[in-house]
Amino acid sequence: MDFDLIVRGGTLPDGRIADIGIIGETIAAIEPELNAGAGTAIDAHRNLISPPFVDPHFHMDATLSLGIPRINVSGTLLEGISLWGELKPLLTHEAVRDRALAYCDWAVSMGLLAIRSHVDVCDTRLLAVEALLDVKKTVAPYIDLQLVAFPQDGFYRSPTARDNTIRALDMGVDIVGGIPHFERTMADGTRSVTELCEIAAERGLMVDLHCDETDDPLSRHIEQLAYETQRLGLQGRVAGSHLTSMHSMDNYYVSKLLPLIAEAGVSAIPNPLINIMLQGRHDTFPKRRGLTRVKEMLAHGIRVGWGQDCVLDPWYSLGTADMLDVAFMGLHVAQMSSPADMARCFDMVTNVNAAIMGLDHFGLSVGKRASLVVLDAGDPVEALRLRPERLCVIARGKVVAERGRQETRLSIAGRPAAVNRRHRPSQNSIAQIDRS
């Protein structure tokens, strides 16, 4: 068999050395050595070959707008929402589209080939919805872009949000979103969860709610979300994003809540960079860090993926579209420091996030879509440590980004001529990692 493209001699996340043969847009073979020809061959030099990076939580309508019309001085979630309200009247279709496309260029360069973006529907013009639907069509050959109808100002709190959410879904937005903790009352938040889930069930859509993004331990809309998921038969189609109130909840209540979430099949999407930046702003010391109970969720079998959330916008003034930055921060704040936990964090920004988004065609196996990334690292843990160069990014069987290996030249007598910070552990260290 001849292939259109072969990636030779790469290291798979499980440590195997393999060639990957691609025909068209599909992975056709993964073998220790493929004795076949190819139109294009890439020598991976035993560098890590990864599935594409996937971001299940982002705000593309706001990205790269930092400083328009001003900076978030307090650094709080609520000032960010207020600032976004000031920015919305200034938006144009072209500006939203162009910033989003520029971000998608960054994403491709970092091997980020699937993004779920919430898009605010509280502007009756639905300008951002139209712009991101255009972007979705433009990037379809290389990025899977899902859009969530997100009533940023509250499904009931904003007088036009309910009608605009329905209009956005009618226009082709993929997923039902919401923000129950931002409603005027807890009761309104609970009602919004019920109605939003009913809309999704009626239309056969997925649900992804900003849920309990607050330090208030009494914000418990995740409980209602799990209940509605089971009542309406939405298991496997629902995600609760943020869930930061859980870091403040009573432990006894959480001991009842986590099994309920697991039973309902609701996924969790914490966003570590943004959660630890925005939460705990009213605390002195001890100061809460704003991340939900990731390890406890994982222990209950709840599907948990890391999200980016924001890059250079009213809520966050940093970011580079690198999901390894997200996982790196997440493993620190969640204290997932064992080799197995760190490898799991890598899996969370690739395979797990793809599963949350329902992207069954993603993954490194025969028959899956031929989208993958070659990284300047030897294994997933080293990739997290280094957040290294993406040497080659392949989307749907085509090379869409390449970069040379970056080394620093040294001029020190008796020392190597160059360094790149990669490290081969001793055999003793390898044995310890294997035992863990």
C-alpha positions in Angstrom: 0.0 0.0 0.0 1.2 3.5 -0.9 0.3 6.5 1.2 -0.3 10.1 0.6 1.8 11.0 3.7 3.9 9.0 6.2 5.1 10.4 9.5 8.0 8.1 10.3 9.7 7.2 13.6 7.6 9.2 16.0 7.0 8.4 19.7 3.3 7.8 20.5 1.9 9.0 23.9 2.1 5.4 25.2 5.8 5.2 24.4 5.7 3.1 21.2 7.8 4.1 18.2 5.7 4.0 15.1 5.2 5.1 11.5 1.8 6.6 10.7 0.5 6.2 7.2 -2.2 8.6 5.9 -4.4 8.3 2.9 -6.5 11.3 2.1 -8.0 12.6 5.4 -7.7 9.3 7.2 -5.1 7.4 9.3 -4.7 4.2 7.3 -1.9 2.5 9.2 0.1 2.7 12.4 3.0 0.2 12.4 6.5 -0.1 13.9 7.8 0.3 10.4 5.8 0.9 7.2 7.7 -0.5 4.1 5.7 1.6 1.7 6.0 4.7 -0.4 4.4 8.1 0.2 3.9 11.3 -1.7 5.2 13.1 1.4 7.3 11.7 4.2 8.0 13.5 7.6 10.8 12.2 9.8 9.6 12.7 13.4 13.0 11.7 14.8 11.4 10.0 17.8 9.7 13.2 18.8 6.2 12.9 20.4 3.3 12.5 18.1 0.1 13.7 19.7 -3.6 13.9 18.8 -4.6 17.4 18.1 -5.1 19.7 21.1 -8.8 20.5 21.8 -10.3 23.5 23.7 -13.8 22.8 25.0 -14.4 26.3 26.4 -13.5 29.6 24.8 -14.9 33.0 24.0 -13.9 33.8 20.4 -16.2 36.8 20.0 -14.1 38.6 22.6 -10.6 37.3 21.9 -7.8 39.7 21.1 -9.9 42.7 22.1 -7.8 43.6 25.1 -7.9 47.3 25.9 -11.1 48.1 24.0 -12.5 50.3 25.3 -10.4 49.9 28.5 -8.6 47.5 30.8 -10.2 45.4 33.6 -8.7 47.3 36.5 -10.1 45.1 39.3 -9.4 41.9 37.5 -12.8 40.5 38.6 -15.3 38.4 36.7 -18.0 41.0 37.2 -15.9 43.9 35.9 -15.1 41.8 32.9 -18.8 41.3 32.2 -19.4 45.0 32.7 -16.5 45.8 30.4 -17.8 43.4 27.8 -21.1 45.3 28.0 -19.2 48.5 27.1 -17.4 46.8 24.2 -20.5 45.1 22.6 -21.9 48.4 21.1 -18.5 49.0 19.5 -18.4 45.6 17.7 -18.5 45.2 14.0 -18.9 42.1 12.0 -15.5 42.6 10.4 -13.7 43.2 13.7 -15.2 40.1 15.3 -14.4 38.0 12.3 -10.9 39.3 11.8 -9.9 38.9 15.4 -11.4 35.4 15.5 -9.5 34.3 12.3 -6.3 35.7 13.7 -6.8 33.6 16.8 -7.5 30.6 14.7 -4.1 31.2 13.0 -2.5 31.1 16.4 -4.5 27.9 17.2 -3.3 26.1 14.1 0.3 27.1 14.9 -0.1 25.5 18.3 -1.7 22.3 17.1 -5.1 23.3 18.5 -7.5 21.9 15.9 -10.9 21.9 17.7 -12.5 24.7 19.7 -15.9 25.2 21.4 -16.6 28.9 21.6 -19.4 30.5 23.6 -20.9 33.4 21.6 -22.9 36.1 23.4 -26.5 36.3 22.1 -27.7 39.2 24.3 -26.9 41.8 21.5 -30.2 41.7 19.5 -28.2 42.3 16.3 -26.6 38.9 16.8 -23.7 40.4 15.1 -21.1 38.2 16.8 -23.2 35.1 16.0 -23.2 35.9 12.3 -19.5 36.7 12.3 -18.5 33.4 14.1 -20.8 31.4 11.8 -18.7 32.9 8.9 -15.5 32.0 10.7 -16.7 28.5 11.3 -17.2 28.0 7.5 -13.8 29.6 6.8 -11.8 27.4 9.2 -13.7 24.2 8.6 -10.9 22.6 6.4 -8.6 22.7 9.4 -10.4 23.5 12.7 -13.6 21.9 14.2 -15.4 25.0 15.6 -18.4 24.5 17.8 -20.6 27.5 18.8 -22.6 27.8 22.0 -25.6 30.2 22.2 -24.5 32.0 25.4 -26.9 34.5 27.1 -24.0 36.4 28.8 -26.3 38.8 30.6 -28.7 36.1 31.9 -31.3 34.0 30.1 -34.1 35.8 32.2 -32.1 38.8 33.5 -31.7 40.2 30.0 -35.1 41.0 28.5 -34.2 39.8 25.0 -31.9 36.9 25.8 -34.5 34.1 25.6 -35.7 35.1 22.2 -32.2 35.7 21.0 -31.0 32.3 22.2 -33.7 30.7 20.1 -32.9 32.9 17.1 -29.2 31.9 17.4 -30.0 28.2 17.5 -32.3 28.7 14.4 -29.3 30.3 12.6 -27.2 27.2 13.1 -25.5 27.6 16.5 -24.6 24.1 17.7 -25.1 24.0 21.5 -27.3 25.5 24.2 -25.5 27.7 26.8 -26.4 29.6 29.9 -25.2 31.3 33.0 -27.6 30.5 35.9 -25.5 32.0 38.7 -25.8 35.4 37.0 -29.6 35.5 37.1 -31.2 37.9 39.6 -32.2 35.1 42.0 -31.2 31.5 42.8 -34.8 30.6 41.8 -34.4 32.2 38.4 -31.1 30.5 37.9 -32.7 27.1 38.7 -35.6 27.9 36.2 -33.1 28.8 33.5 -31.3 25.5 33.8 -34.6 23.7 33.4 -35.7 25.6 30.4 -32.4 25.6 28.7 -32.1 21.8 29.0 -35.6 21.4 27.7 -34.8 23.5 24.7 -31.7 21.3 24.0 -33.7 18.1 24.5 -36.4 19.3 22.1 -33.8 20.1 19.4 -31.5 17.2 20.0 -28.6 19.5 21.0 -25.8 19.4 23.5 -25.8 21.6 26.6 -22.8 23.6 28.0 -23.6 26.0 30.9 -21.3 28.4 32.7 -22.3 27.0 36.0 -21.5 28.3 39.5 -18.6 30.5 38.4 -18.5 32.1 41.8 -17.0 31.8 45.3 -20.5 31.5 46.8 -20.8 28.0 48.3 -24.6 28.2 48.0 -24.5 28.5 44.2 -25.5 25.0 43.4 -26.9 25.0 39.9 -24.8 22.0 39.0 -27.1 19.9 41.1 -30.1 21.1 39.0 -28.1 20.5 35.8 -27.4 16.9 36.8 -31.1 16.4 37.7 -32.3 17.8 34.3 -29.8 15.7 32.4 -31.2 12.6 33.9 -34.9 13.7 33.7 -34.6 14.6 30.0 -32.2 11.7 28.9 -29.3 14.0 28.0 -26.6 11.8 29.5 -23.3 12.3 27.7 -24.4 15.5 26.0 -24.1 17.9 28.9 -21.2 19.9 30.4 -20.9 22.2 33.4 -18.1 24.7 32.8 -16.1 26.3 35.7 -18.0 24.9 38.7 -15.8 27.1 41.0 -18.3 27.3 43.8 -17.5 23.7 44.6 -14.1 24.8 46.0 -16.1 26.5 48.8 -18.9 24.0 49.4 -19.4 22.0 52.5 -17.6 18.6 52.2 -20.7 16.7 53.2 -22.8 18.3 50.5 -20.1 17.6 47.9 -20.0 13.9 49.0 -23.6 13.7 47.8 -23.1 16.0 44.8 -20.2 14.2 43.0 -22.0 10.8 42.7 -25.0 12.6 41.3 -22.9 14.3 38.6 -21.2 11.0 37.8 -24.6 9.2 37.6 -25.9 11.8 35.2 -22.9 11.6 32.9 -22.3 15.4 33.1 -18.8 16.5 32.1 -16.9 19.2 33.9 -14.8 21.8 32.2 -12.6 23.8 34.7 -10.5 26.7 33.2 -7.5 26.9 35.4 -5.8 30.0 34.0 -9.0 32.1 34.3 -10.5 30.5 37.4 -7.4 31.2 39.5 -7.1 34.7 38.1 -10.8 35.8 38.7 -11.9 33.9 41.8 -11.0 34.6 45.4 -10.8 38.4 44.7 -12.8 39.2 47.9 -10.5 37.0 50.0 -7.5 38.3 52.0 -5.8 35.2 53.5 -6.3 32.3 53.3 -7.1 33.0 49.7 -9.1 30.5 47.6 -7.6 29.7 44.2 -10.8 29.2 42.4 -10.4 25.7 40.8 -13.1 23.1 41.2 -12.5 19.7 42.8 -10.7 18.1 39.9 -9.1 15.1 41.5 -12.2 14.3 43.5 -14.3 14.4 40.3 -11.8 12.1 38.5 -12.0 9.7 41.4 -15.7 9.5 40.9 -15.4 8.7 37.2 -16.6 12.1 36.1 -15.2 13.2 32.7 -13.1 16.3 33.3 -11.3 18.4 30.6 -9.2 21.6 30.8 -10.4 24.7 29.0 -8.6 27.9 27.9 -11.6 30.3 28.3 -10.0 33.6 27.4 -7.0 35.1 25.5 -6.3 38.9 25.5 -9.9 40.0 26.3 -11.9 41.8 29.1 -11.3 38.9 31.5 -7.7 37.8 30.8 -4.8 39.8 29.5 -2.5 36.9 28.6 -2.7 33.7 26.6 -1.1 32.2 23.4 -3.6 29.5 22.3 -1.4 26.9 23.9 -3.4 24.2 25.6 -0.2 22.9 27.2 -0.1 26.2 29.2 -3.6 25.4 30.4 -2.8 21.8 31.4 0.5 23.0 33.1 -1.4 25.5 35.3 -4.1 23.0 35.9 -1.8 20.2 37.2 -0.2 22.7 39.6 -3.3 24.1 41.1 -5.0 20.7 41.3 -1.7 19.2 42.6 -1.7 16.5 40.0 2.0 15.9 40.4 2.5 12.1 40.0 3.7 10.9 36.5 0.4 9.2 36.0 -1.6 12.4 36.9 0.6 14.6 34.7 0.1 12.2 31.8 -3.6 12.4 32.5 -3.5 16.2 32.3 -2.0 15.8 28.8 -4.8 13.4 27.9 -7.4 15.9 29.2 -6.4 18.6 26.6 -6.4 16.0 23.8 -8.5 12.9 23.9 -10.8 13.8 26.9 -11.7 17.2 25.5 -12.4 15.6 22.1 -14.8 13.2 23.9 -16.5 16.1 25.7 -17.1 17.8 22.4 -18.3 14.6 20.8 -15.5 14.5 18.3 -15.4 10.7 17.7 -13.2 11.2 14.6 -10.2 12.6 16.7 -7.5 10.3 18.0 -4.4 8.3 17.1 -5.8 5.1 15.7 -6.5 3.6 12.3 -9.7 4.9 10.7 -9.6 8.2 12.6 -9.1 11.6 11.0 -5.5 12.3 10.0 -5.0 15.3 12.3 -2.0 15.2 14.6 0.9 17.1 16.0 4.6 16.5 16.2 6.1 18.1 19.3 9.8 18.7 20.3 9.4 16.4 23.4 9.9 12.8 24.2 6.7 12.0 26.0 3.5 13.7 27.3 5.1 14.7 30.7 8.1 16.3 29.0 5.7 18.1 26.7 3.9 19.6 29.8 7.2 20.6 31.3 8.6 22.3 28.2 5.5 23.5 26.4 7.7 22.9 23.3 7.6 23.8 19.7 5.1 22.2 17.4 7.4 20.9 14.8 4.6 19.9 12.5 0.8 20.2 12.5 -1.3 18.0 10.2 -5.0 18.7 9.7 -7.1 16.3 7.7 -4.1 14.8 6.1 -2.4 18.1 5.1 0.6 19.8 6.7 -0.8 23.2 7.9 2.1 24.4 10.1 5.8 23.7 10.6 8.5 25.1 12.8 12.2 24.2 13.2 13.5 22.9 16.5 14.7 25.8 18.7 18.1 25.4 20.4 20.1 28.0 22.3 23.7 28.4 21.3 26.2 28.4 24.2 29.6 30.0 24.3 31.1 28.5 27.4 34.4 26.7 27.5 34.0 23.0 28.2 30.2 22.9 27.8 28.0 21.8 24.9 27.6 24.1 21.9 23.8 24.2 22.3 21.0 23.3 24.7 17.2 22.8 24.3 16.2 21.7 27.8 15.1 18.2 26.9 16.1 15.6 29.4 16.6 11.8 29.3 15.9 10.4 32.7 18.3 7.9 34.2 17.2 4.2 34.2 16.6 4.4 37.9 14.2 7.3 37.4 12.5 5.4 34.6 12.0 2.4 36.9 10.5 4.7 39.6 8.1 6.2 37.0 7.0 2.7 35.8 6.3 1.7 39.4 4.1 4.7 39.9 
